[in-house]
Each structure stands twice: as structure tokens, then as C-alpha cells.
Amino acid sequence: MKHRSFGRTGVEVSEIGFGAWQIGGSWGSVEEADGRAALHAALDAGMTFVDTADVYGDGRSERIIAEVLRERGGPRPFVATKAGRRLAPHVDAGYTAENLEAFVDRSLKNLAVERLDLVQLHCPPTETLYRPEVAEAMEAMKRAGKIRDWGVSVEKVEEALKAIEYPGVVSIQIIFNMFRQRPADLFFREAKARGVAVIARVPLASGLLSGKLTASTAFAEDDHRRFNRHGEAFDVGETFAGVPFEVGLEAVEAIRRLTPVGATMAGFALRWILMAEAVSVVIPGARNAEQARANAAASDLPALSPETMAAVREVYATKIAPHVHQRW
């Protein structure tokens, strides 16, 4: 497993991390035993970065992480969580110092630690990023020793560019994959210049880029790929990266033909993301130990050729960009 600098924090993390949304919920049924096995396998494979949130399974994801790390002992991975989405309704006015501290206190308890490695504002409304008092609330918790650092998880490139104007923001989590290439333009250059870590989420476009989904794939009622297909529950960009399912399936067939010999399509998709130097860590999810090990193996794949990179850009430009590029 290769490692990268996590921005200007001085921390080194595995370039492939463990995205813990699936072991929390909203991906159909994932048994707790399978979730624990997936995390164990990820850590055994050398992953040292774990990303979760307080709303994943209403804290289930955070609690599973705490239990697994307690069982294992030894050096701890870097654990990033998120705060804000517990607000109901999720509106700018709810981003108060009091609410944020309550969310952080709950995560401290769930993760069984005295200080959180990284707390990310969890896709806050755009206007929240224009209120300096929100940043000051995060800085106050840092001074109090409750958090080591803070960052922002965003939906849009414009939000990312606004967030990194705050000196205290050490990381941005953003959707970046073969179907969402816009962050690689201006934002990556600005993040690299400021020493801001980039966490690439939704790397497989909710499974589309694994190459395993078909038009007849059935999703459980509690799987966001069914209940959020059109953005009914949260931003539609979180489901299939915002690409209409049928359009995505067609583009996948064009990308499948580009997969290097010896690589799975999912591994190819992860390696494509890692070709971007600005990316600090990519966080695919895993439902079981086998998937976690397969994700980790992508770190060993050789660099992609310029020809392959150009071909992926062409697929994006012709089939995907009209649906997503200006939207996010």
C-alpha cells in the first residue's frame, strides 16, 4: 500500500482508505459482522485512513469502527468523521456553535476517543460557507482539544473553492471519479497550492464503475440507489455521481474496453483517480472483506498510459459531461 501526504497536516495516509458509509446504512442490508470483517480486512491490507459520519446508520458506522479498533489495539488509523447532517431540517440556520459541539461530543462518544482526528462539515448548505462564525466554532473546538483538524465535505466545486479560503480548512472531500472530472481543473490546482488535502469520494459512482451493474439490477428499498435515484432524500450527485443510470451503463461499456490487462474495472477506476497528484486519499466503500481487499489491491496497479487517460477523458466529454459538468 502506497502512502501520500494528507495536505499540510504532517500526516501520511494510505492512498486508498476505507469509506464507512456502507457499514452504516443506506446501501441495502449489510450485516454488522460483514461490516466488521470488511474493516478488519481493510486495515490488514494496509489502509490507514477511515472515513465515516455521525449519520451513517445513526452512529452505527462510528460505533463499529470504535469496536474494531479496540479489538485490534496497536497503532490507530486516521479516522475522519462528519457533522451537520443530523440537522432536521438540514438548513444553514442550524449550523450554530452549540449544535456543532453537540454533534462532535456525540462522535467522541461513538468513536470512544478524547479527540477526533478530523471533523468535516457534512455537505453544508452553500450559504453556510459564507458565515465566518461557523469556521470560528470549529476553531474553538480545536483550541478546546476536541478535534485535531477540520475540513469540509462538499457537493460542488464552487463550494470547495470557497471553503479553502478559510485558513483552518485542512481538507476537502469531494466527488471525483471517471464520471465527475471537473474537480481536476481549477480546484485541484488551488488545493495543491494551499496544501489542502483532497479526499475523493464516490470513486466507483455508486457501483456503476465496478462494471457489475446492469439494467436489470434490483436495489433494496433501503438502498439509496433506489430511494435517491432522482435526489428524493439528498443531493442526487451522491447516487451514481448524478449520472442517469441508463446513460452511466452505456458509458461503462465504453470504459470497460479500456481496462488494462490484469486489472478489474473497479481497480482501473480507482487507479485513474490516483493518477491525480492533488488527491490525498480515495475512499471506496466495502460490504465485506473480499471487496475491501480488492479495493486495497488497486494501489499496486501500474500507472495508466497517456493514451488510456485521453480515452477516458473522451468518454467523459462525449457521454457524461453534458449531464454533470456544469451542475457540480
C-alpha positions as CSV (number, residue, x, y, z in Angstrom):
1,M,0.0,0.0,0.0
2,K,1.4,3.4,-1.0
3,H,1.0,6.5,1.1
4,R,0.5,10.2,0.4
5,S,0.8,13.4,2.5
6,F,-2.5,14.5,3.9
7,G,-2.1,18.1,2.8
8,R,-0.2,20.3,5.2
9,T,-1.1,18.4,8.3
10,G,2.1,16.4,8.5
11,V,0.2,13.1,8.5
12,E,0.9,10.4,6.0
13,V,-2.1,8.2,5.0
14,S,-2.7,5.2,2.7
15,E,-3.7,6.4,-0.7
16,I,-6.7,4.1,-0.6
17,G,-8.8,4.5,2.5
18,F,-11.9,2.8,3.9
19,G,-15.2,4.6,3.2
20,A,-17.5,3.5,6.0
21,W,-20.9,4.7,4.7
22,Q,-21.9,1.1,3.6
23,I,-21.3,-0.4,7.0
24,G,-23.6,2.2,8.5
25,G,-26.6,2.0,6.2
26,S,-28.4,3.2,3.0
27,W,-26.8,0.5,0.9
28,G,-29.3,-2.3,1.5
29,S,-28.7,-4.9,4.2
30,V,-25.1,-5.1,5.4
31,E,-24.7,-7.3,8.4
32,E,-22.7,-5.9,11.3
33,A,-20.4,-9.0,11.2
34,D,-19.7,-8.3,7.5
35,G,-19.0,-4.7,8.2
36,R,-16.6,-5.5,10.9
37,A,-14.9,-8.1,8.7
38,A,-14.6,-5.5,5.9
39,L,-12.9,-3.0,8.2
40,H,-10.5,-5.6,9.6
41,A,-9.6,-6.7,6.0
42,A,-9.0,-3.1,5.0
43,L,-6.7,-2.4,7.9
44,D,-4.9,-5.8,7.4
45,A,-4.3,-4.7,3.8
46,G,-2.6,-1.5,4.9
47,M,-5.3,1.1,4.9
48,T,-4.6,3.8,7.5
49,F,-7.4,6.2,6.7
50,V,-11.1,5.6,7.6
51,D,-13.9,8.0,6.7
52,T,-17.3,7.9,8.4
53,A,-20.0,10.3,9.6
54,D,-22.3,10.6,12.6
55,V,-25.4,10.0,10.4
56,Y,-24.2,6.7,8.8
57,G,-26.6,4.3,10.5
58,D,-27.4,6.9,13.1
59,G,-23.9,6.3,14.6
60,R,-23.7,2.6,13.8
61,S,-20.7,3.2,11.5
62,E,-18.8,5.1,14.1
63,R,-19.5,2.5,16.8
64,I,-18.4,-0.4,14.6
65,I,-15.1,1.5,13.9
66,A,-14.6,2.0,17.6
67,E,-15.2,-1.6,18.4
68,V,-12.9,-2.9,15.7
69,L,-10.0,-0.6,16.7
70,R,-10.5,-1.5,20.4
71,E,-10.2,-5.2,19.4
72,R,-7.1,-4.7,17.3
73,G,-5.1,-2.4,19.6
74,G,-1.8,-1.1,18.4
75,P,-1.4,2.0,16.1
76,R,-4.6,3.6,15.2
77,P,-5.6,4.6,11.7
78,F,-6.5,8.2,10.9
79,V,-10.3,8.4,11.4
80,A,-12.3,11.2,9.8
81,T,-15.9,11.8,10.6
82,K,-18.5,14.5,9.7
83,A,-21.0,16.7,11.4
84,G,-24.1,18.6,10.3
85,R,-26.4,16.2,8.5
86,R,-28.2,15.4,11.8
87,L,-29.9,18.7,11.5
88,A,-33.6,18.3,10.7
89,P,-34.3,20.2,8.6
90,H,-30.8,20.4,7.2
91,V,-30.6,24.2,6.8
92,D,-28.0,26.9,7.2
93,A,-29.5,28.3,10.4
94,G,-28.8,25.0,12.2
95,Y,-25.1,25.4,11.8
96,T,-24.5,27.0,15.2
97,A,-21.6,26.6,17.6
98,E,-24.0,24.8,20.1
99,N,-25.3,22.3,17.5
100,L,-21.8,21.6,16.1
101,E,-20.3,21.0,19.5
102,A,-23.2,18.6,20.4
103,F,-22.6,16.6,17.2
104,V,-18.8,16.5,18.0
105,D,-19.5,15.3,21.5
106,R,-21.7,12.5,20.2
107,S,-19.0,11.4,17.8
108,L,-16.4,11.5,20.5
109,K,-18.5,9.1,22.5
110,N,-19.3,6.9,19.5
111,L,-15.7,6.6,18.5
112,A,-14.5,6.3,22.1
113,V,-11.8,8.9,21.8
114,E,-10.9,12.1,23.6
115,R,-10.0,13.9,20.4
116,L,-11.3,13.5,16.8
117,D,-8.6,13.3,14.1
118,L,-10.7,15.2,11.6
119,V,-14.2,16.6,11.6
120,Q,-15.7,17.7,8.3
121,L,-18.8,19.8,7.8
122,H,-21.1,17.4,6.1
123,C,-22.1,19.0,2.8
124,P,-23.5,22.1,4.4
125,P,-25.7,24.5,2.5
126,T,-23.7,26.8,0.3
127,E,-24.6,29.9,2.3
128,T,-23.1,28.3,5.5
129,L,-19.6,28.6,3.9
130,Y,-20.1,32.4,3.8
131,R,-20.5,32.7,7.6
132,P,-17.2,33.1,9.3
133,E,-18.8,32.3,12.7
134,V,-19.1,28.7,11.6
135,A,-15.4,28.5,11.0
136,E,-14.8,30.1,14.3
137,A,-17.0,27.4,16.0
138,M,-14.7,24.7,14.5
139,E,-11.6,26.6,15.6
140,A,-12.9,26.9,19.1
141,M,-13.3,23.1,19.3
142,K,-9.8,22.7,18.0
143,R,-8.5,25.0,20.7
144,A,-10.5,23.1,23.3
145,G,-8.8,19.9,22.2
146,K,-12.0,18.1,20.9
147,I,-10.7,18.0,17.3
148,R,-7.3,17.9,15.8
149,D,-8.3,19.4,12.5
150,W,-11.3,20.3,10.4
151,G,-12.4,20.3,6.8
152,V,-15.4,20.4,4.6
153,S,-17.2,17.8,2.5
154,V,-18.8,19.5,-0.4
155,E,-21.2,18.8,-3.3
156,K,-19.9,21.5,-5.7
157,V,-16.6,22.7,-7.0
158,E,-17.6,26.3,-6.2
159,E,-18.2,25.3,-2.5
160,A,-14.8,23.7,-2.4
161,L,-13.1,26.9,-3.7
162,K,-15.0,28.9,-1.1
163,A,-14.2,26.6,1.8
164,I,-10.4,26.6,1.2
165,E,-10.4,30.4,1.7
166,Y,-10.6,29.7,5.4
167,P,-7.1,29.2,6.8
168,G,-8.2,26.4,9.2
169,V,-9.6,24.1,6.5
170,V,-7.1,21.4,6.0
171,S,-9.1,19.1,3.8
172,I,-11.9,19.0,1.2
173,Q,-13.9,15.9,0.5
174,I,-15.4,15.9,-3.0
175,I,-16.9,13.5,-5.6
176,F,-14.2,12.7,-8.1
177,N,-14.2,9.8,-10.5
178,M,-14.3,9.0,-14.2
179,F,-17.8,10.4,-14.3
180,R,-17.1,13.5,-12.3
181,Q,-13.9,15.1,-13.7
182,R,-14.5,18.8,-13.1
183,P,-12.6,19.0,-9.8
184,A,-9.4,18.2,-11.6
185,D,-9.5,21.6,-13.3
186,L,-9.2,24.8,-11.2
187,F,-10.0,23.3,-7.8
188,F,-7.1,20.7,-7.7
189,R,-4.6,23.4,-8.6
190,E,-5.9,25.7,-5.8
191,A,-6.0,22.9,-3.2
192,K,-2.4,21.8,-4.1
193,A,-1.2,25.4,-3.9
194,R,-2.7,25.9,-0.4
195,G,-1.6,22.5,0.9
196,V,-5.2,21.3,1.3
197,A,-5.8,17.5,1.4
198,V,-8.3,16.1,-1.1
199,I,-10.4,13.2,-0.2
200,A,-12.0,11.6,-3.3
201,R,-15.4,10.1,-2.5
202,V,-18.0,8.1,-4.6
203,P,-15.0,6.7,-6.6
204,L,-17.0,4.0,-8.3
205,A,-20.1,6.1,-9.0
206,S,-22.2,4.0,-6.5
207,G,-21.1,0.8,-8.2
208,L,-21.5,1.8,-11.8
209,L,-17.8,1.9,-12.4
210,S,-17.4,-1.6,-10.9
211,G,-18.8,-2.8,-14.2
212,K,-21.1,-5.2,-12.3
213,L,-24.4,-3.4,-12.6
214,T,-26.9,-4.0,-15.4
215,A,-30.3,-2.6,-16.4
216,S,-31.9,-5.4,-14.5
217,T,-30.0,-5.0,-11.2
218,A,-32.5,-4.7,-8.4
219,F,-31.8,-2.5,-5.4
220,A,-33.3,-2.9,-1.9
221,E,-35.8,-0.4,-0.7
222,D,-33.3,0.9,1.9
223,D,-30.5,1.3,-0.8
224,H,-30.0,5.0,-1.9
225,R,-29.5,3.7,-5.4
226,R,-33.2,3.1,-5.3
227,F,-34.7,5.7,-3.0
228,N,-32.5,8.6,-4.1
229,R,-32.3,7.9,-7.8
230,H,-33.7,11.4,-8.5
231,G,-32.5,13.2,-5.4
232,E,-35.5,12.5,-3.3
233,A,-33.5,12.2,0.0
234,F,-30.3,14.2,-0.6
235,D,-28.2,15.6,-3.4
236,V,-28.7,13.4,-6.5
237,G,-25.0,13.7,-7.2
238,E,-24.3,11.2,-4.4
239,T,-26.1,8.5,-6.3
240,F,-24.4,7.2,-9.4
241,A,-22.4,10.5,-9.3
242,G,-25.5,12.2,-10.7
243,V,-25.4,10.4,-14.0
244,P,-28.7,9.0,-15.2
245,F,-28.5,5.2,-14.7
246,E,-29.0,4.2,-18.3
247,V,-26.5,6.8,-19.5
248,G,-24.0,5.5,-17.0
249,L,-24.4,1.9,-18.1
250,E,-23.7,2.9,-21.7
251,A,-20.6,4.8,-20.7
252,V,-19.4,1.9,-18.6
253,E,-19.3,-0.3,-21.7
254,A,-17.0,2.2,-23.4
255,I,-14.7,2.4,-20.4
256,R,-14.7,-1.4,-19.9
257,R,-12.9,-1.7,-23.2
258,L,-10.1,0.5,-21.8
259,T,-9.4,-1.6,-18.7
260,P,-5.8,-2.7,-18.6
261,V,-4.9,-6.4,-18.7
262,G,-4.7,-7.8,-15.2
263,A,-7.0,-5.2,-13.6
264,T,-10.6,-5.3,-12.6
265,M,-12.8,-2.4,-13.8
266,A,-13.1,-1.2,-10.2
267,G,-9.4,-1.3,-9.8
268,F,-9.0,0.6,-13.0
269,A,-11.4,3.3,-11.8
270,L,-9.5,3.7,-8.5
271,R,-6.1,3.8,-10.2
272,W,-7.5,6.5,-12.6
273,I,-8.3,8.7,-9.5
274,L,-4.8,8.1,-8.1
275,M,-3.3,9.5,-11.2
276,A,-4.2,12.9,-9.9
277,E,-1.4,14.2,-7.7
278,A,-3.7,16.5,-5.8
279,V,-5.7,13.5,-4.4
280,S,-4.5,12.6,-0.9
281,V,-6.8,9.5,-0.5
282,V,-9.6,7.8,-2.2
283,I,-12.3,6.2,-0.1
284,P,-14.2,3.3,-1.7
285,G,-16.7,1.5,0.4
286,A,-16.9,-2.2,1.0
287,R,-19.7,-4.5,2.1
288,N,-17.4,-7.4,3.0
289,A,-13.8,-8.4,3.4
290,E,-13.4,-9.5,-0.2
291,Q,-14.4,-6.1,-1.5
292,A,-12.1,-4.3,1.0
293,R,-9.1,-6.4,-0.2
294,A,-9.9,-5.8,-3.8
295,N,-10.0,-2.0,-3.2
296,A,-6.6,-2.1,-1.5
297,A,-5.1,-4.0,-4.4
298,A,-5.6,-1.1,-6.7
299,S,-2.7,0.7,-5.0
300,D,-0.4,-1.9,-6.7
301,L,-1.6,-1.3,-10.2
302,P,0.9,0.4,-12.6
303,A,0.4,4.0,-13.8
304,L,-2.1,4.4,-16.7
305,S,-0.8,5.4,-20.1
306,P,-1.4,8.8,-21.5
307,E,-3.4,7.1,-24.2
308,T,-5.7,5.5,-21.7
309,M,-6.1,8.7,-19.8
310,A,-7.0,10.5,-23.0
311,A,-9.6,7.9,-23.9
312,V,-11.3,8.1,-20.6
313,R,-11.5,11.9,-21.0
314,E,-13.1,11.4,-24.4
315,V,-15.8,9.1,-22.9
316,Y,-16.5,11.7,-20.2
317,A,-16.6,14.6,-22.7
318,T,-19.0,12.9,-25.1
319,K,-21.2,10.8,-22.9
320,I,-21.2,12.1,-19.3
321,A,-20.2,15.8,-19.2
322,P,-23.5,17.1,-20.7
323,H,-25.3,15.6,-17.7
324,V,-23.0,16.6,-14.8
325,H,-20.1,19.0,-15.6
326,Q,-21.8,22.4,-15.1
327,R,-24.1,21.1,-12.4
328,W,-21.5,20.3,-9.8
